[in-house]
């Protein structure tokens, strides 16, 4: 599991959780969207913090999971 920043065409930065499966990166969940590099700092970057963040936000339906 990795945390990745993905820049969109609109200029926004998506903070996503990815996993490498079969040599390709698969998006597992979108943690959030930042509108500048400074805003990216508010999202978790360590594995333990990300797991806790995902548990809390999945419980309340605030997170979009990819598939």
CORMO-V378015 format. One record per pair of residues at least 4 apart in sequence whose ideal C-beta (glycine too) atoms are under 8 Angstrom apart, sorted by the first residue. I is the first residue (numbers start at 0). J is the second residue. D is the distance in whole Angstrom. If there is no record, write none. Layout:
i=I j=J d=D
i=I j=J d=D
This chain:
i=0 j=16 d=6
i=0 j=17 d=8
i=0 j=18 d=5
i=0 j=27 d=7
i=0 j=46 d=6
i=0 j=49 d=7
i=1 j=16 d=7
i=1 j=17 d=5
i=1 j=18 d=7
i=1 j=19 d=8
i=1 j=24 d=8
i=2 j=14 d=7
i=2 j=15 d=8
i=2 j=16 d=6
i=2 j=17 d=8
i=2 j=30 d=8
i=2 j=42 d=8
i=2 j=43 d=7
i=2 j=44 d=6
i=2 j=49 d=6
i=3 j=14 d=8
i=3 j=15 d=5
i=3 j=16 d=8
i=3 j=17 d=5
i=3 j=24 d=7
i=4 j=12 d=5
i=4 j=13 d=7
i=4 j=14 d=6
i=4 j=15 d=8
i=4 j=39 d=6
i=5 j=12 d=7
i=5 j=13 d=4
i=5 j=14 d=8
i=5 j=15 d=6
i=6 j=10 d=7
i=6 j=11 d=8
i=6 j=12 d=6
i=6 j=13 d=8
i=7 j=11 d=5
i=7 j=12 d=7
i=7 j=13 d=6
i=10 j=34 d=8
i=11 j=32 d=5
i=11 j=33 d=7
i=11 j=34 d=6
i=12 j=32 d=7
i=12 j=33 d=5
i=12 j=34 d=8
i=12 j=35 d=8
i=12 j=36 d=7
i=12 j=38 d=8
i=12 j=39 d=6
i=13 j=29 d=6
i=13 j=31 d=8
i=13 j=32 d=5
i=13 j=33 d=8
i=14 j=29 d=7
i=14 j=30 d=4
i=14 j=31 d=5
i=14 j=32 d=7
i=14 j=33 d=6
i=14 j=39 d=6
i=14 j=42 d=5
i=15 j=26 d=5
i=15 j=27 d=8
i=15 j=28 d=7
i=15 j=29 d=5
i=15 j=30 d=7
i=15 j=65 d=8
i=16 j=26 d=7
i=16 j=27 d=5
i=16 j=28 d=5
i=16 j=29 d=8
i=16 j=30 d=6
i=16 j=49 d=6
i=16 j=53 d=7
i=17 j=24 d=5
i=17 j=25 d=6
i=17 j=26 d=6
i=17 j=27 d=6
i=18 j=24 d=7
i=18 j=25 d=5
i=18 j=27 d=6
i=19 j=23 d=7
i=19 j=24 d=6
i=19 j=25 d=8
i=20 j=25 d=5
i=25 j=65 d=8
i=26 j=65 d=4
i=27 j=64 d=7
i=27 j=65 d=6
i=28 j=53 d=6
i=28 j=62 d=6
i=28 j=63 d=7
i=28 j=64 d=5
i=28 j=65 d=6
i=29 j=62 d=7
i=29 j=63 d=5
i=29 j=64 d=8
i=29 j=65 d=7
i=30 j=42 d=5
i=30 j=43 d=7
i=30 j=49 d=7
i=30 j=52 d=7
i=30 j=53 d=8
i=30 j=56 d=8
i=30 j=62 d=7
i=31 j=42 d=5
i=33 j=37 d=8
i=33 j=38 d=4
i=33 j=39 d=4
i=33 j=41 d=8
i=33 j=42 d=7
i=34 j=38 d=6
i=35 j=39 d=8
i=42 j=52 d=8
i=43 j=48 d=4
i=43 j=49 d=5
i=43 j=51 d=8
i=43 j=52 d=5
i=44 j=48 d=7
i=44 j=49 d=7
i=45 j=49 d=7
i=46 j=50 d=6
i=47 j=51 d=7
i=48 j=52 d=6
i=49 j=53 d=6
i=50 j=54 d=6
i=51 j=55 d=6
i=52 j=56 d=6
i=53 j=57 d=6
i=53 j=62 d=7
i=54 j=58 d=7
i=55 j=59 d=7
i=56 j=61 d=4
i=56 j=62 d=4
i=57 j=61 d=8
i=57 j=62 d=5
i=57 j=64 d=8
